[in-house]
Amino acid sequence: MKFQLTYKLFGRSAILVEWPANISQEIIQDIISFERQVKEIDSILDTIIAYNSLLIRYQNPIIDKELTISQLKKIYAASSYLIKQDQFLWQIPVCYDVSFGIDLEEIANKKKCSVAEIIRLHTEGDYLVYFIGFQPGFLYLGGLHQTLHVSRKSNPRLRVDKGSVAIGGIQTGIYPQNSSGGWNIIGKSPLNFFDINASEPCFAKPGDRIKFVAVDIHTFYQIEREVANQKFRIKNSEL
Amino acid sequence: MIEVLHPGIYCSIQDQGRFGYAKMGIPQAGYMDTYAAKMANALLKNHERAALIEITFGQGKFKFTSDTYICITGGDFSPKINEKLIKMQSVYPIKKDSVLSFGKRVYGARVYLSVYGGIQTERIYSSRSYFKGITQQKLVKGDMLPILPIQENTENSFSRVRVSEKHFKTMYLPCIKGPEFSRLNKEQQRRLFTPFTVSDHNNRVGYRLKECLENNLPSILTSAVMPGTVQLTPSGKCIILLQDCQVTGGYPRILQLSDIAIARVSQKISGDKIQFRLEQHL
């Protein structure tokens, strides 16, 4: 399926291609497939994939915007739909203790339900990995239950702990490192989501799926020790 | 080697940055003031991508354990070799065991120290630029940074250039409209091109501005950002993203700074005034 795309100049040397503003598996597959073709152009500096957009950064300032866009349109028209590759479902342990999930009670109040219900809804389904952004190893996940939609904090926190599991608007994700961040924090995972020393720094890739599994605080610390000793193996199964 | 005697408040090794790894969420990083950093390398006849030390607010002390040549550009914090004042934008031969330190601030925020051949620390993902999680975050006391030995026939060109004062003094930041610019109403657009003040929250990730813009725009679906992207946060504060910024973000992107504007911003400090100025679209 082909989509109606828009092409905008973003800065002097990049084009932002936008798909309809939806989070959908069809759109992300289309973006991944388009990106693979675009990447082959010689003058490309980098590309950034997101839910409904692809940023194409060129090495030099764009002289002729219309010409550059028409080249991209040709590539899009000729690109074919991506065939599914080996994709995995990863089981991610998360401790939803309120000492980690510092915004859990506030969300429960807002949604007029119990903390246990929030946890149940968050661990119920699985989530599609759309792309990696914001920080090295930060997975953007789709599939958050509608009840759990909570808008971002109007003033981002300057410090969020590594492993924090959070909700921002209609999205959920895990902070791979200590950083600042504007999402609502509901728990913490003991896993490494970006490991520079591993052959694959990020274990998950776009198209994979994630399932959150609730663990108690005792298990959390046990897994944390196993991860530190490189003894923990993340459970996964082929999709 | 260069020995870090005192790491100041934030010194890091930087080159052009990382490109081609945004898909793993790896930020660009790299020197903030491209104009000053490239000049420092050019004066030493280094490759423009050679790694150098970026020194925030001229705080830091370095000892050279071998003979070399150096050049200091960027912010002027009264650089001194063995307590003797040296000139900016000039190539100096350095004798083994000399110590580089700084004094009073004259202008700017970030100083660049380039050495003959560039700093030779490990390249990770095609770059030596520091970024937390990829390399160490910043220099610490006792770090020993490898440099190249000088060649027998190395000649000092004694080149010296005068920098454009405008680079450090002007408040104007040339930019073009960002992808969500058109969602601003007339009043917001008018306000956006009046002066703003740099807040205390300013670092390599971005500069938060003090004044608020009335903001009723909803968040966007997370999408790409780059150094120079100006985001409008829900509180109405603008953030200018810089070299260490993330690769994606969810706030409306209202402006995109030109390369020279990014370099200018990186020499601003808390309380400085800035003003965005639209350049013509192509």
Interface residues (C-beta under 8 A of the other chain):
Chain A: K8 L9 F10 G11 R12 A14 L16 E18 A21 I23 L45 D46 T47 I48 I49 A50 Y51 N52 S53 L54 L55 R57 I62 I63 D64 K65 F131 I132 G133 F134 Q135 P136 G137 F138 Y140 S151 R152 S154 N155 P156 G168 G169 Q171 P176 Q177 S180 G182 F194 I196 P201 C202
Chain B: F19 G20 Y21 A22 K23 M24 G25 I26 P27 Q28 I124 K132 G133 I134 I176 G178 P179 V205 S219 I220 L221 T222 S223 A224 M226 G228 T229 T233 P234 S235 Q246 V247 T248 G249 G250 R253 Q256 L257 S258 D259 H281 L282
